[in-house]
Amino acid sequence: MTKFFLLLSAALIASPAYAQDIPDSDAPELVVTATRVAQPASEVGQAVTVIDRAEIERRQTVVVSDLLATTPGVTVTRNGTLGALTGVRIRGAESDQTLVVIDGVRVNDPSSTGGGFDFGNLLSSSVERIEVLRGPNSVPWGSQAIGGVVNIITAAPTEGVQARANAEYGYADSVFASAGVSGAKGPVSGSLTGGYLKTDGISSAADGTERDGYRQYGATGRLGVEFTPGIGLDLRGYFADSRVELDGFPAPTYEFADTADYSKTQELYGYAGLHANFADGRFNNRVAFTIADINRDNYEPAFGADPSFIGRGRSERYEYQGDFRPLDQVRVVAGVERENSRFNDGFTYADTGITSVYGQLIVKPLDILTLTGGVRNDDHEDFGNHTTFGANAALALRTGTTVRASYGEGFKAPTLYQLFSDYGNRDLDPETARNFDVGVEQAFLDNRARVGVTYFNRRTRNQIDFRDCSPAEQATIGSICVDRPFGVYNNVARAEADGVEFTLALRPVDALTLTANYSYIHTENRSIGANYGNELARRPQQTASVNADYRFPFGLSIGGTVTMVDDSFNDAANTTRIDGYAIGGVRAEFPIGERFAIYGRVDNVTDASYQTVTGYGTYGRAAYGGVRLRLK
């Protein structure tokens, strides 16, 4: 695919800057990811995209990363079959620099080398809402929010008893089913959702012939108890058990090919919190304990029944947050946090901790203007103190024009693996980033159309990378390479990215919705060395996505999605090119009465051949059909 083709397509692209669709209700949309408290979108000066449950069901999406791949400024790579390692990069940042939060719990894996989150196991069964914040935002979120934040919110309890379920079958003997129920009785409210997925998959090796299957079962739940008005208990839990078959590098050729390898992962995330609201809701307090526990085991049957690799990551957080409104025009959000994390890979056990304090001031000097500023200090047990700043402004004119500008800083503490493994370096500094962006969004035709454009500029410093050690360095007293024949982690990398995100949403009539986006992201390696000036690996300069849905008067709805991705390079040296591609899918849903609906879709309808990672397979044309049930 040529750059000219994508540039020409920009005129057709749509997807609003702060929501994937034009809301049906006139009520203001609330966003929580920017400051960790609920705010009307018109008061948020940062770039946030919202994906709600209605869109998840309309798109018939099973894997959350497939939704994120159609979001402005976001690129997604997957190492083959469904369930394989999946990375999400925001505005050219590393995938390990994306902070992921599920129901208030930070779920990045302390046992992974870069501390990233694997999106391969994140399914849509229980997801009610996704907020994607683009750009560093460490003031409210702390370490790891250096590229952006993906905030996952699962199904919350409802006022009346509600239930929903769906089941589908399709390509590669795939079975996906989920069911959920929620409701409230007096002071007690709760929700529970369960899901199951099993598929024969595809070969993760692009040249392989043996399918690599995937299986997951999981559940999420919430329980709330209001002891008195404004004072209550919140409990949330997430569990997933996954198994994915892998391809590897078998002897004697040691080339990537079919193998019998597989991996098992268990994820357990929990939240327990007390909230207390005083002074007629002007002083809101929250005290919480969260836990994220991830167990990963890789198996190579050719070498025995025991795991060839284990990863045990666990983080525990204690946090307090206060939200105080002394005046209608002034809001103060502040908090204190303590995080303890540990990992074990079978050879090395390590733990560390970080204590943080942050504060944000949100001021409305005019009804149409919101100013936000904040500062955070993090005291890490192993590398000391780090202070982060951020500020943004949102000007919502009565003409339907919203102007936004923001400056954000981010930092990422060295991971336990980077500090304490055989390749670790205890003198590492945290990775840092700063980002500024400015954008404007215009609503017109009685809010039936919205267009927006955002320019951003992002710089990363002290990026931690693995480096080789020469024999001379190994023999030099005082060098970090002493006794490191296989290399060491060090602060060696710098990167820059700037670009433009265009958005548009149209609803010319109630039955038709058209949304899409176009992003241009120029990345550059600024590290001193042979790769200076090169594009960052797996960062296509241009991406675009178009979604259209139409509902007929008799109930049938039809829709489609087209995603276009520019060429990129698979390696830092820019020697291996990944060709760009365009893939499209179609879908339909037909209601049967008020409670049932049947639906179906065809993904990659043109059976396009493409790769997101060199050597790894991707899905061709695939069809699925299912039934959906709703009870109220």
C-alpha positions in Angstrom: 0.0 0.0 0.0 1.4 3.4 -0.9 1.5 6.5 1.2 -0.4 8.3 -1.5 -3.3 5.9 -1.1 -3.6 6.5 2.6 -3.3 10.3 2.2 -6.0 10.2 -0.4 -8.2 8.1 1.9 -7.9 10.7 4.7 -10.8 12.7 3.3 -13.1 9.7 4.0 -11.8 8.8 7.5 -13.9 9.2 10.6 -13.9 8.5 14.4 -14.4 11.2 16.9 -11.6 12.4 19.1 -13.4 11.6 22.3 -15.9 8.9 21.4 -16.1 6.3 18.7 -19.6 7.3 18.0 -22.1 10.2 18.3 -24.0 9.5 21.5 -27.8 9.0 21.3 -28.4 10.9 24.6 -27.9 14.7 25.1 -26.4 14.0 28.5 -22.7 15.0 28.7 -20.3 12.1 28.3 -18.1 11.5 31.4 -14.4 10.6 31.1 -12.4 9.3 34.1 -9.0 8.4 32.7 -7.6 11.9 32.3 -7.6 12.8 36.1 -8.9 9.6 37.7 -12.2 11.3 38.6 -15.3 11.7 36.4 -15.3 14.8 34.2 -17.5 15.9 31.3 -15.6 15.3 28.0 -15.9 19.0 27.3 -13.7 19.8 30.3 -10.9 17.3 29.4 -7.9 18.9 27.6 -6.2 15.6 26.7 -6.9 13.3 23.8 -9.2 10.5 24.9 -11.2 8.0 22.8 -14.2 6.2 24.3 -15.5 2.8 23.2 -18.7 1.7 24.8 -20.6 -1.6 25.1 -23.0 -0.7 22.3 -20.1 -0.4 19.9 -18.5 -3.6 21.1 -21.7 -5.4 20.3 -22.3 -3.6 17.1 -18.8 -4.5 15.9 -19.2 -8.1 17.2 -15.7 -7.8 18.6 -14.3 -10.7 20.6 -10.7 -9.5 21.2 -10.2 -6.0 22.7 -7.1 -5.4 20.7 -9.1 -5.6 17.5 -11.1 -2.5 18.7 -7.9 -0.7 19.7 -6.4 -1.2 16.3 -9.1 1.1 14.8 -8.4 3.9 17.3 -6.6 7.1 16.4 -2.8 7.0 17.1 -2.8 3.3 18.1 -1.1 0.4 16.3 -1.4 -3.3 17.2 0.9 -6.3 16.5 0.2 -9.9 17.2 2.6 -12.9 17.0 0.3 -15.2 15.1 -2.7 -17.0 16.3 -5.5 -15.7 18.5 -4.1 -15.5 22.1 -0.5 -15.0 21.0 1.6 -12.2 22.4 -0.2 -8.9 21.4 1.3 -5.4 21.8 -0.4 -2.0 21.7 1.7 1.1 20.8 0.3 4.6 21.4 1.7 7.5 19.4 4.9 5.6 18.5 5.8 4.6 22.1 6.9 1.1 23.0 4.2 -1.4 23.8 5.7 -1.9 27.2 5.1 1.9 27.8 1.3 1.5 27.7 -0.3 1.4 31.1 -3.4 -0.9 31.3 -6.0 -0.6 34.1 -8.9 -3.0 34.6 -11.5 -1.7 37.1 -9.0 0.4 38.9 -6.2 -2.2 39.0 -3.0 -1.7 37.2 -2.4 -5.0 35.4 1.0 -4.6 33.7 3.0 -7.7 34.3 6.0 -7.3 36.8 7.5 -10.6 35.5 7.8 -9.6 31.9 11.1 -8.2 30.8 9.7 -4.7 30.0 6.8 -4.8 32.4 4.2 -4.6 29.6 0.7 -6.0 29.4 -0.1 -8.8 26.9 -3.4 -7.9 25.2 -3.6 -11.4 23.6 -5.7 -12.7 26.5 -8.0 -9.7 26.9 -11.5 -10.6 25.6 -14.6 -8.4 25.4 -17.0 -10.7 27.3 -17.4 -8.4 30.3 -16.1 -5.1 29.0 -18.6 -2.3 29.4 -16.4 0.6 28.4 -12.8 1.4 27.2 -11.1 4.7 27.5 -7.8 5.2 25.6 -5.7 8.2 26.6 -3.0 9.1 24.1 0.2 10.5 25.5 2.1 10.5 28.8 0.0 11.0 31.9 2.0 10.0 35.0 0.6 12.7 37.3 -2.5 10.7 38.2 -1.3 7.3 37.1 2.4 7.1 38.0 4.9 4.8 36.5 4.3 3.1 33.1 1.9 5.8 31.9 4.6 6.9 29.6 3.0 6.2 26.2 -0.7 6.3 27.2 -3.3 4.6 29.2 -5.9 2.0 28.3 -8.6 2.0 30.9 -10.9 -1.1 30.9 -14.2 -0.8 32.8 -16.2 -4.0 33.2 -20.0 -4.4 33.6 -21.3 -2.4 36.6 -24.4 -3.3 38.7 -27.6 -1.9 37.3 -30.7 -0.5 39.0 -33.0 -3.3 37.9 -32.2 -6.9 37.2 -30.7 -7.3 33.8 -29.1 -10.3 32.0 -27.4 -10.7 28.7 -25.8 -13.7 26.8 -24.4 -14.5 23.5 -22.9 -17.5 21.7 -21.2 -17.8 18.4 -19.5 -20.3 16.1 -17.2 -19.9 13.2 -13.9 -20.3 11.4 -11.4 -22.8 12.7 -14.0 -24.5 14.9 -14.2 -21.4 17.1 -16.7 -21.3 19.9 -17.3 -18.1 21.9 -19.9 -17.7 24.6 -20.5 -15.2 27.4 -23.3 -14.4 29.9 -23.8 -11.8 32.5 -26.3 -10.7 35.1 -26.5 -7.6 37.3 -29.0 -5.9 39.7 -29.5 -4.3 43.0 -31.5 -5.1 46.2 -31.7 -2.3 48.8 -28.1 -1.3 49.7 -26.5 -4.3 47.9 -25.7 -4.3 44.2 -23.7 -6.7 42.1 -22.8 -8.0 38.6 -21.2 -11.2 37.4 -20.0 -12.0 33.8 -18.5 -15.2 32.5 -16.9 -16.1 29.2 -15.5 -19.0 27.2 -13.5 -19.1 24.0 -12.0 -22.1 22.2 -10.6 -22.1 18.6 -8.2 -24.2 16.5 -6.6 -21.0 15.4 -4.0 -20.6 12.7 -0.4 -21.4 12.4 1.6 -18.7 14.2 4.5 -19.4 11.9 3.6 -17.8 8.6 5.1 -20.8 6.7 3.6 -23.4 9.0 0.8 -25.9 8.3 -0.2 -26.9 11.9 -2.9 -24.8 13.5 -2.1 -23.3 16.9 -5.2 -23.4 19.1 -6.3 -21.2 21.9 -8.6 -21.6 24.9 -9.8 -19.2 27.7 -12.4 -19.2 30.4 -12.8 -16.4 32.8 -15.1 -14.2 34.8 -15.5 -10.8 36.3 -17.6 -9.6 39.2 -18.6 -6.6 41.2 -20.2 -6.2 44.6 -21.3 -2.9 46.2 -22.7 -2.3 49.7 -23.9 1.1 50.8 -23.8 1.2 54.6 -25.3 4.7 54.8 -25.9 7.2 52.0 -22.5 8.2 50.6 -20.5 5.5 52.5 -20.0 2.1 51.1 -17.8 -0.9 50.1 -16.7 -1.7 46.5 -15.3 -5.2 45.6 -14.2 -6.1 42.1 -12.6 -9.2 40.7 -11.2 -10.5 37.4 -10.0 -14.0 36.6 -8.8 -15.5 33.3 -7.2 -18.9 32.6 -5.7 -19.2 29.1 -3.8 -21.7 27.0 -2.3 -21.0 23.6 -0.2 -23.2 21.4 3.0 -21.8 20.1 5.5 -22.2 17.3 9.3 -22.1 17.9 12.7 -22.8 16.5 13.2 -26.6 16.4 16.5 -28.3 15.8 18.4 -28.9 13.6 17.7 -25.8 11.5 16.5 -23.6 14.3 14.3 -21.7 11.9 10.8 -20.5 13.0 8.4 -23.3 12.3 5.7 -25.6 13.6 6.3 -27.0 17.1 4.3 -28.6 19.9 5.1 -25.8 22.3 2.4 -24.1 24.3 1.9 -21.6 27.1 -0.5 -21.3 30.1 -1.4 -18.1 31.8 -3.5 -17.4 34.8 -4.5 -13.8 35.7 -6.2 -12.7 38.9 -6.9 -9.0 39.5 -8.8 -7.7 42.6 -10.0 -4.4 44.1 -11.3 -3.7 47.5 -12.2 -0.2 48.4 -14.2 2.0 50.8 -15.7 5.3 49.6 -17.0 8.1 51.8 -18.7 11.3 50.5 -19.2 14.3 52.8 -20.4 17.9 52.7 -23.2 17.2 50.2 -20.9 15.4 47.8 -18.2 18.1 47.8 -15.6 16.0 49.6 -15.3 12.5 48.2 -12.8 10.0 49.6 -11.6 6.6 48.5 -9.3 4.1 50.2 -8.5 0.9 48.3 -6.3 -2.1 48.1 -5.6 -3.7 44.7 -3.8 -6.8 43.6 -2.6 -8.1 40.3 -1.2 -11.7 40.1 0.0 -13.2 36.9 1.4 -16.7 36.4 2.8 -17.8 33.1 4.3 -21.2 32.2 5.8 -22.1 28.8 6.2 -25.8 27.8 8.4 -27.5 25.2 7.2 -31.1 25.1 10.3 -32.1 23.0 12.4 -31.5 26.2 10.1 -32.9 28.8 6.9 -32.3 30.7 8.2 -29.6 33.1 7.8 -25.9 32.1 10.8 -24.5 30.1 10.0 -21.1 31.5 8.0 -19.7 34.4 7.0 -16.2 35.1 5.4 -15.1 38.4 4.5 -11.5 38.7 2.6 -9.8 41.5 1.8 -6.3 42.5 -0.1 -5.0 45.5 -1.2 -1.4 45.9 -2.5 0.7 48.9 -4.1 4.0 47.8 -6.0 6.9 49.1 -7.6 9.5 46.8 -9.5 12.7 47.8 -11.7 14.8 45.5 -12.6 18.1 47.1 -14.8 21.0 45.6 -14.4 24.0 47.9 -16.1 26.1 45.2 -18.2 25.2 42.1 -15.3 26.5 40.0 -12.5 24.8 41.9 -11.7 21.1 42.3 -8.7 19.5 44.0 -7.8 15.9 43.4 -5.0 14.4 45.5 -3.7 11.0 46.6 -1.1 8.9 48.3 -0.1 5.4 47.0 2.2 2.6 47.9 3.0 -0.2 45.5 4.9 -3.4 46.3 5.8 -5.7 43.4 7.8 -8.9 42.9 8.7 -11.4 40.3 10.2 -14.9 40.0 11.4 -16.5 36.8 12.6 -19.7 38.4 16.2 -18.4 38.6 15.8 -14.9 40.1 13.5 -13.6 42.8 13.3 -9.9 43.4 10.9 -7.3 44.9 10.7 -3.6 45.2 8.4 -0.8 46.2 7.4 2.7 45.3 5.7 5.4 47.4 3.8 8.2 45.6 2.0 11.4 46.3 0.2 13.5 43.7 -2.1 16.5 43.5 -4.2 18.1 40.7 -6.0 21.4 40.6 -9.0 21.8 38.2 -10.2 25.3 37.8 -13.1 26.8 35.7 -12.5 30.6 35.6 -15.2 30.7 32.9 -18.1 28.3 32.2 -16.5 27.5 28.9 -12.9 27.2 30.1 -11.4 24.4 32.2 -7.7 24.5 33.3 -6.0 21.5 34.9 -2.5 21.3 36.4 -0.8 18.7 38.5 2.4 17.4 40.1 3.5 14.0 41.3 6.5 12.6 43.2 7.5 9.0 43.3 10.0 7.6 45.7 11.4 4.2 44.4 13.3 2.0 46.7 16.0 1.3 44.1 16.4 4.5 42.0 15.1 7.3 44.3 12.8 10.2 43.7 11.2 11.4 40.5 8.9 14.3 40.0 6.4 14.6 37.1 4.3 17.6 35.9 1.3 18.0 33.7 -1.2 20.6 32.6 -4.0 20.9 30.1 -6.8 23.3 29.0 -10.2 22.8 27.3 -12.2 25.7 25.8 -15.8 24.6 24.9 -17.3 27.4 22.9 -21.1 27.7 22.5 -20.6 27.5 18.7 -19.9 23.8 19.0 -16.1 24.3 18.8 -13.9 22.7 21.4 -10.2 23.6 21.6 -7.8 21.4 23.6 -4.2 21.7 24.6 -2.1 19.6 26.9 1.4 19.1 28.2 2.1 15.8 29.9 5.1 14.1 31.3 5.6 10.4 31.9 8.1 8.1 33.6 8.6 4.4 33.7 10.5 2.8 36.5 13.0 0.1 35.6 11.4 -3.3 35.8 12.4 -5.9 38.3 13.9 -8.0 35.4 15.9 -5.0 34.2 17.2 -4.3 37.7 17.9 -7.8 39.2 18.1 -10.5 36.5 21.4 -11.9 35.2 21.3 -9.0 32.7 20.1 -6.4 35.2 21.6 -3.0 36.1 20.8 -1.5 39.5 22.1 1.9 38.4 19.4 2.4 35.8 17.4 5.6 35.6 13.7 5.7 34.9 12.6 6.2 31.3 11.0 9.6 30.8 8.8 11.2 28.1 7.1 14.5 27.5 4.3 15.2 25.1 2.4 18.3 24.1 -0.6 18.4 21.8 -3.2 20.8 20.6 -6.4 20.0 18.9 -9.8 21.4 17.8 -13.1 19.6 17.4 -16.2 21.1 15.7 -19.7 19.9 16.0 -22.3 21.0 13.5 -25.7 20.0 12.0 -27.2 19.9 15.4 -24.4 17.7 16.7 -25.0 15.2 13.9 -21.5 15.7 12.6 -18.2 16.3 14.3 -14.7 16.8 12.8 -11.5 17.1 14.7 -7.7 17.4 14.3 -4.9 17.0 16.8 -1.2 17.7 16.5 1.2 16.0 18.9 4.9 16.0 19.6 6.5 13.3 21.8 10.0 12.8 23.1 11.4 9.9 25.1 14.7 9.9 27.0 16.7 7.4 29.0 14.9 4.5 27.3 16.1 1.2 28.6 17.4 -1.2 26.0 19.5 -4.3 26.0 23.0 -3.8 24.8 25.9 -6.2 24.0 29.2 -6.2 25.9 32.5 -6.3 24.0 35.4 -8.3 25.3 37.2 -5.1 26.0 34.3 -3.7 28.1 34.1 -6.9 30.0 37.7 -6.5 31.0 37.5 -2.8 32.0 37.3 -2.2 35.7 34.2 -0.1 36.6 32.4 -1.0 33.4 28.8 -2.2 33.6 29.9 -5.0 31.4 32.2 -6.7 33.9 31.0 -10.3 34.3 28.3 -9.7 31.7 29.4 -11.8 28.7 25.8 -11.9 27.3 25.0 -8.2 27.6 23.3 -5.9 30.0 20.4 -3.4 30.3 21.3 0.3 30.1 19.8 3.7 29.5 20.9 4.0 25.9 17.8 4.8 23.8 16.1 8.0 22.8 13.2 8.4 20.5 11.0 11.1 19.0 7.5 11.1 17.4 5.2 13.7 16.1 2.1 13.5 14.0 -1.5 14.4 13.3 -4.7 12.7 14.1 -7.8 13.5 12.0 -11.3 12.4 13.2 -14.8 12.7 11.8 -18.2 11.3 12.9 -21.5 11.6 11.0 -25.1 10.7 11.7 -27.0 12.3 8.9 -30.1 10.3 9.8 -30.8 8.3 12.9 -30.4 5.0 11.1 -26.9 5.7 9.7 -23.7 6.1 11.6 -20.3 6.7 10.0 -17.1 7.0 12.0 -13.4 6.7 11.3 -10.0 8.1 11.8 -6.6 8.8 10.1 -3.3 9.1 11.9 0.1 10.2 10.6 2.9 9.3 13.0 6.5 10.0 12.2 8.9 8.2 14.5 12.7 8.5 14.7 15.4 6.8 16.6 17.6 9.4 18.3 20.0 7.0 19.9 23.6 7.6 19.2 24.8 4.7 17.0 24.3 2.9 13.7 20.5 3.2 13.9 20.4 7.0 14.5 17.7 8.6 12.4 15.9 5.3 11.5 12.2 4.8 11.9 11.2 2.9 15.0 10.4 -0.8 14.4 6.8 -1.8 13.7 5.5 1.8 13.7 3.7 2.5 10.4 3.6 6.1 9.6 0.0 6.1 8.5 -3.1 4.2 9.6 -6.7 4.7 8.9 -10.0 3.1 9.8 -13.6 3.6 8.6 -16.8 2.2 10.2 -20.3 2.4 8.8 -23.6 1.0 10.2 -27.1 1.3 8.9 -30.3 0.0 10.6 -33.4 -0.6 8.4 -36.9 0.2 9.7 -37.7 -3.5 10.1 -34.8 -4.0 12.5 -32.0 -5.4 10.3 -28.7 -3.7 10.8 -25.7 -4.0 8.5 -22.2 -2.5 8.8 -18.6 -2.8 7.8 -15.1 -1.8 8.9 -12.1 -1.1 6.7 -8.6 -0.7 8.3 -5.6 0.5 6.3 -2.0 0.3 7.6 1.1 1.8 6.0 4.5 0.1 5.4 6.8 -0.3 8.4 10.1 -1.9 9.4 10.4 -5.0 11.5 13.8 -4.1 13.0 15.6 -1.2 14.4 18.2 -1.3 11.5 15.3 -0.8 9.0 16.5 -3.7 6.9 13.4 -5.8 7.0 10.2 -4.2 5.6 6.7 -5.1 6.5 4.3 -4.3 3.6 1.3 -2.2 4.3 -2.2 -3.7 4.0 -5.9 -3.0 3.8 -8.4 -5.4 5.4 -12.2 -5.1 5.6 -15.0 -6.8 7.3 -18.8 -6.9 7.0 -21.4 -7.6 9.6 -25.2 -7.9 10.1 -27.6 -8.4 13.0 -31.4 -9.1 12.9 -33.6 -8.9 16.1 -36.2 -11.6 16.7 -38.7 -10.0 19.1 -37.5 -7.8 22.0 -35.1 -10.3 23.6 -33.3 -12.2 20.8 -31.1 -11.3 17.9 -29.1 -13.3 15.4 -25.8 -11.9 14.0 -22.9 -12.8 11.8 -19.8 -11.3 10.3 -17.0 -12.0 7.8 -13.6 -10.7 8.7 -10.9 -10.0 6.1 -13.6 -10.4 3.4 -11.1 -10.0 0.6 -8.8 -12.7 2.1 -5.8 -10.2 2.0 -2.4 -11.7 2.9 -0.5 -9.5 5.3 1.7 -9.6 8.4 2.1 -7.3 11.5 5.3 -9.1 12.6 7.7 -10.6 10.1 7.4 -14.4 9.9 4.1 -14.6 11.9 0.8 -15.6 10.3 -2.4 -13.7 10.3 -6.0 -14.6 9.7 -7.4 -14.8 6.2 -11.1 -14.7 5.4 -13.1 -15.9 8.4 -16.9 -16.1 9.0 -18.8 -16.3 12.3 -22.4 -16.4 13.3 -24.2 -16.2 16.6 -27.2 -15.4 18.7 -27.7 -12.7 21.4 -30.1 -12.6 24.3 -31.1 -9.6 26.5 -33.4 -9.7 29.5 -34.6 -6.8 31.6 
